[in-house]
Amino acid sequence: MAPGTALGPLTPQAAADLGLPEGVTVAAALIDAHAGGLGTLGVTLPGRADPTARLAYIFGTSACSMASARQAVPVPGVWGPYCNAMLPGLWLNEGSQSAAGAALDHLVHLHRDAPAIAAEAAVRGLPLIAHVAEHAAGQGGGLSDCIRAAEGVIVVPEFLGNRSPFADPEARAVIAGLGLDRGLPSLVALHLAGLSGIGYGLRQLLERFAAQGMAIETLVASGGAAQSALACQMLADSTGLPVALPEAPEPVLLGAAMLGAIASGAHADAGSAMAAMSGPARLFQPASGALAALHHRRFAAFTALQEVARGMRQA
């Protein structure tokens, strides 16, 4: 039995897929990201509560994207499918970005004025990236408007390669559109370009899922880098999908608590534990109109830069 197998009674189909007797109950440990998926996917939101229509996005130093399906659906460039690995009776497909929060932190420290601005941030008791993000959130009339401050800067933040959906470990970051600008405004532009670049990489993964018939309707975000309204709004705008941020502060611990509740008999299975313990979430709707069109153009530029860089390495 795989070490990531969830706890609970298997459906007849899942038992057959695993070669186990019908009705058998499986109890095994989940890895941290899978526990985070268990602790996020059941949040209360408008519309369908179907976990196969939601993607668990763990946004931390790296990023992990977990989508579930009722049948085994191989997706090129994505790990899986793994039966019963996160939610009982469902198949898990897992994509990721090797550097996400770490890529953003590295990006802002590349700026010429980063040391001086970091010193200003330290006076306020903030790390550089938090200081920059706070100023970025103040650009424009709303969080979606902030992307205009990125102007013509495009970032493909693949500092440690592309894990999904291209499975290209040799990929490296591309930064385009820089001038001789100095100071905090240019650092804000670089940060916004990097943050939207994280979202465009996720958009490519979502397109790969959709091409295989896995239609995701909502992203449920968690992790340290997701605890920012700007980050969640930028993910929604750059992917074109709503992003839900659970009110529960530690989804991984909540998922572990759900497993304990099932094991103790407080809840019969994962579904009932998720329904009772997940709680509400803040929902970020994607931008529309001119801002959606702007992201469409930026995504096209992102893709073109990525392809040119890939072609240079293969020449």
Phi, psi and omega in degrees: 000134181296142182294344180269007186293135182286166182260130177149169179289136180280148171290161178305319181294316181296320178298318179295319180299326181267359181071031182247159178296147179298137177087358182295145177258132182251133178229112178206163185284145172262145171290166188300316182296321180291324174296324176296323176297316178300323183277355181243324192292344181266010182301150181281118181220159173297150177087202186291143176260013182297119182295340179284348177264002181240145176246128176276119183245106180267107189251097179228222176304315168247184179229139180234127182243119187238120180240141183247151178217157180277344176235162177289118181235096176295135180235117181304134179081007183232140178290143178110191004280147180243121181287129172064022185282332181234308179244131183303133176084359181242156178262133183258130168247132188232118173248167182198168172237124188299329177224124179232277174302322179294325178294318179295318179295317178296320183299312183292332179283350176284342185293144183301324183264011182303316181300316181293318181289327176296325177294320176297319180296321181298326177298327179272359181077026183240147169289162184304313187294325178292321178298315181293317180298323179297318178289324178298321181293342180271002180277133175080181183278343179204174184297323179294328181291342185302330184299336179298332180290343177287340180050234184266013181278126178237133180234128168257099193275049184266058182296330180242032179089179178245112180278316179219141006263009187261350179048053185240092183292342182272354179298147178223165186293151173231132177235121183232150175095012181282145173240207179261018181298147180236166171085184186297320180302319179288330176289323175299316179300318180295318179296315180297322177295321178292318180295317177293327177297323174301316180295322180292325174296320176295322178300321177297320178294318179298322177295323178294318176300313183298323180297336179262010176089009178262097185269110178269131181256332184216139172262131177249110188263147173205178183102164186300317182289342180276351183278050182213125179298323179297314181298316181294318179294322180293323176296318179297314183291321184281336177262338183082014180238150175297145177241127178255132176247107182300146176287335178300125187286336184227081183300327179297316178293324178296319177298320177296322177295324177298317178299319178296322179294323178291315182297326182278350182090003179293329173228145187288326184202180183296321181300314181289325178294317179296317181297323185275331192248349188289314178083185184278174178212154173273133185252129178250116181272143180292152178294156178233181174062225186297324180289322176296320178295322177299316178295325178298317179292320179294323178296320177297319178294318177304311182296319180296316178298319179299317181291320178298316179297320178295319179295325178297321181288332183269351182292000000 
